[in-house]
């Protein structure tokens, strides 16, 4: 096993500029993922259009379908943020290259002058998996208490690209229990329907 793994402890804001490509991608990605201003912080460039997105036990969707939904969160949410606790960046291209070197015959058709073996498919030279543990914090606009709903998450981002600067998510998996957020939203909706949660006294 020749996989190279880089680990970061702490918030994504503290990832150093000399970090591995996957960690630097995460540092760029999360501000866009958390932003409620899609015009200035679009999340769309971070995904390939057909990238599968799997969140909890929900049916899978694609980035082209999910991104527009994320971009309208600002209508209902006042604040959203991921506080990263621990992140891993795994270089899978290195493992792939080592495996190919032992199982693949030298390419005489599609190789560049500096490589004995053919490059990864479709010009992909970087293949990484970034995993991170985080707590997401959500505050609803119509919440008079501005109560932060916190949910623990584990996220897996499969990345591909021809260089560190053009890495994109080709698959995203999010493991979380969304019930606290759903419960808060339902409670606020009920309180709004009954005039801010005021209860009516039963007739004598």
ZASE-594817 format. One record per residue (C-alpha): residue in one letter; residue number from 1; x, z, y. Coordinates in steps of 0.001 Angstrom, whole numbers, plus 500000, padded with zeros to 6 digits. Each point is the difference from the previous one (the first is absolute). Layout:
ZASE-594817
R, a, NUM, X, Z, Y
...
***
This chain:
ZASE-594817
R, x, 1, 500000, 500000, 500000
R, x, 2, 501574, 498833, 503259
R, x, 3, 497132, 500793, 502349
R, x, 4, 501192, 501401, 503320
R, x, 5, 497792, 502800, 501353
R, x, 6, 500162, 501439, 503513
R, x, 7, 498106, 503204, 500840
R, x, 8, 498900, 501304, 503390
R, x, 9, 498687, 503507, 500652
R, x, 10, 497820, 500560, 503048
R, x, 11, 497893, 497998, 502462
R, x, 12, 500421, 496244, 500211
R, x, 13, 500992, 500401, 503648
R, x, 14, 503248, 501627, 498843
R, x, 15, 501100, 497111, 497761
R, x, 16, 503442, 498999, 501342
R, x, 17, 500802, 496430, 501131
R, x, 18, 502554, 499740, 497183
R, x, 19, 497370, 500647, 497306
R, x, 20, 499192, 497590, 497172
R, x, 21, 497759, 496958, 500674
R, x, 22, 496933, 501513, 498350
R, x, 23, 500195, 503220, 502001
R, x, 24, 500454, 498057, 503230
R, x, 25, 496950, 497924, 499046
R, x, 26, 498018, 503214, 499510
R, x, 27, 501093, 501219, 503426
R, x, 28, 498688, 496786, 501576
R, x, 29, 496860, 499824, 497855
R, x, 30, 498498, 503455, 500484
R, x, 31, 499528, 499830, 503797
R, x, 32, 498018, 496790, 499476
R, x, 33, 498088, 501489, 497051
R, x, 34, 499088, 503072, 502065
R, x, 35, 499268, 498170, 503241
R, x, 36, 496479, 499815, 501376
R, x, 37, 501092, 497205, 502350
R, x, 38, 500337, 496902, 497780
R, x, 39, 500565, 497681, 502948
R, x, 40, 503329, 501642, 500804
R, x, 41, 500881, 501291, 496526
R, x, 42, 498674, 497519, 497466
R, x, 43, 500366, 500875, 496340
R, x, 44, 499378, 496442, 498833
R, x, 45, 503660, 498768, 500081
R, x, 46, 501031, 502707, 497533
R, x, 47, 497891, 498535, 497149
R, x, 48, 499890, 496721, 498168
R, x, 49, 496410, 498672, 500340
R, x, 50, 499137, 500371, 496313
R, x, 51, 501740, 503349, 499466
R, x, 52, 497812, 502256, 497807
R, x, 53, 499146, 503371, 501544
R, x, 54, 498812, 502765, 497694
R, x, 55, 498792, 503250, 501586
R, x, 56, 498978, 502860, 497753
R, x, 57, 497325, 498990, 497508
R, x, 58, 498549, 497323, 502278
R, x, 59, 499877, 496391, 498776
R, x, 60, 503120, 498041, 500975
R, x, 61, 499899, 497840, 503091
R, x, 62, 502453, 497652, 501696
R, x, 63, 501850, 500400, 503263
R, x, 64, 498060, 497144, 501579
R, x, 65, 496761, 501932, 499359
R, x, 66, 501266, 503535, 500651
R, x, 67, 502005, 499485, 503190
R, x, 68, 496972, 499064, 502160
R, x, 69, 498295, 503227, 498874
R, x, 70, 503043, 502066, 500949
R, x, 71, 500060, 498393, 503415
R, x, 72, 496543, 501340, 500942
R, x, 73, 500761, 503647, 499165
R, x, 74, 500399, 500738, 503688
R, x, 75, 496226, 499829, 500431
R, x, 76, 499549, 503216, 498037
R, x, 77, 503408, 501696, 499836
R, x, 78, 501824, 501677, 502883
R, x, 79, 503235, 500736, 498145
R, x, 80, 501624, 498956, 496726
R, x, 81, 503541, 500733, 498867
R, x, 82, 502153, 500178, 496864
R, x, 83, 502439, 502914, 499825
R, x, 84, 502552, 498920, 497383
R, x, 85, 501547, 502720, 497845
R, x, 86, 502138, 497979, 497590
R, x, 87, 500732, 496284, 499555
R, x, 88, 501823, 497921, 497388
R, x, 89, 501320, 496441, 500357
R, x, 90, 500890, 498177, 496778
R, x, 91, 501992, 496755, 500017
R, x, 92, 498428, 497991, 497172
R, x, 93, 501849, 496774, 500796
R, x, 94, 503219, 501640, 498852
R, x, 95, 498389, 500982, 496694
R, x, 96, 498568, 496498, 499627
R, x, 97, 503399, 498438, 500659
R, x, 98, 501662, 502201, 497401
R, x, 99, 497314, 499180, 497450
R, x, 100, 500274, 496278, 500705
R, x, 101, 503752, 500161, 499610
R, x, 102, 499597, 501168, 496415
R, x, 103, 497029, 497879, 498959
R, x, 104, 500155, 496801, 502030
R, x, 105, 502246, 497016, 499508
R, x, 106, 501921, 498892, 503096
R, x, 107, 497880, 497705, 502123
R, x, 108, 501270, 496495, 500552
R, x, 109, 496953, 498863, 501962
R, x, 110, 498862, 502484, 502646
R, x, 111, 502855, 502186, 501159
R, x, 112, 501956, 500347, 503175
R, x, 113, 503781, 499716, 500163
R, x, 114, 500548, 503757, 500013
R, x, 115, 497640, 500903, 497171
R, x, 116, 500424, 499382, 496285
R, x, 117, 496309, 500593, 499289
R, x, 118, 496852, 498632, 501572
R, x, 119, 498500, 502039, 502870
R, x, 120, 496749, 501884, 499630
R, x, 121, 496851, 497893, 500065
R, x, 122, 498851, 498373, 503234
R, x, 123, 503162, 500908, 501858
R, x, 124, 499395, 503739, 499602
R, x, 125, 503332, 501798, 500092
R, x, 126, 498770, 503510, 500725
R, x, 127, 497588, 501782, 497680
R, x, 128, 499427, 503675, 500678
R, x, 129, 497502, 502754, 499262
R, x, 130, 499457, 502713, 502589
R, x, 131, 498158, 503166, 498988
R, x, 132, 499143, 502850, 502327
R, x, 133, 498182, 503316, 500001
R, x, 134, 498129, 500731, 503200
R, x, 135, 497156, 501905, 501584
R, x, 136, 497585, 497878, 502002
R, x, 137, 498172, 501574, 502927
R, x, 138, 496676, 498639, 501245
R, x, 139, 498028, 501099, 503067
R, x, 140, 496593, 498442, 500650
R, x, 141, 498927, 499015, 503502
R, x, 142, 496580, 501636, 499716
R, x, 143, 501437, 503303, 498767
R, x, 144, 499405, 502636, 502717
R, x, 145, 502623, 502234, 498370
R, x, 146, 502538, 497174, 499620
R, x, 147, 500735, 501429, 496566
R, x, 148, 502948, 498298, 498227
R, x, 149, 499076, 499051, 496436
R, x, 150, 503180, 500076, 497926
R, x, 151, 500385, 498173, 496678
R, x, 152, 503026, 499857, 497723
R, x, 153, 500975, 496469, 498963
R, x, 154, 502435, 498200, 497742
R, x, 155, 500643, 496376, 500954
R, x, 156, 501794, 497169, 498211
R, x, 157, 501026, 496852, 501888
R, x, 158, 501411, 497027, 498103
R, x, 159, 502078, 497909, 502410
R, x, 160, 501511, 496538, 499853
R, x, 161, 501890, 497871, 502493
R, x, 162, 502972, 497771, 500606
R, x, 163, 501648, 502505, 502377
R, x, 164, 499516, 503621, 501121
R, x, 165, 498239, 498815, 503150
R, x, 166, 497280, 497999, 498241
R, x, 167, 499013, 502380, 497201
R, x, 168, 496258, 500031, 499360
R, x, 169, 497674, 502011, 497793
R, x, 170, 498937, 498008, 496935
R, x, 171, 498067, 502928, 498477
R, x, 172, 498945, 503403, 501316
R, x, 173, 498680, 502946, 498008
R, x, 174, 498706, 503193, 501600
R, x, 175, 499188, 503124, 498002
R, x, 176, 497911, 502570, 501870
R, x, 177, 496811, 502032, 499988
R, x, 178, 497922, 498611, 502855
R, x, 179, 497152, 502494, 499573
R, x, 180, 501077, 502291, 502890
R, x, 181, 499844, 497069, 502440
R, x, 182, 496681, 498798, 498597
R, x, 183, 498549, 503514, 500151
R, x, 184, 501027, 500473, 503624
R, x, 185, 498549, 496625, 500975
R, x, 186, 496711, 500809, 498238
R, x, 187, 499793, 503419, 501650
R, x, 188, 500585, 498551, 503469
R, x, 189, 497363, 497348, 499393
R, x, 190, 497491, 502644, 498917
R, x, 191, 500770, 502234, 502982
R, x, 192, 499652, 497033, 502337
R, x, 193, 496615, 499134, 498519
R, x, 194, 498782, 503574, 500561
R, x, 195, 501337, 500386, 503517
R, x, 196, 503475, 501366, 499427
R, x, 197, 499174, 502060, 496972
R, x, 198, 497287, 502105, 501613
R, x, 199, 497591, 501380, 497459
R, x, 200, 496252, 500135, 500464
R, x, 201, 498191, 503253, 499398
R, x, 202, 497207, 499912, 497478
R, x, 203, 496544, 500520, 501503
R, x, 204, 498702, 503554, 499752
***
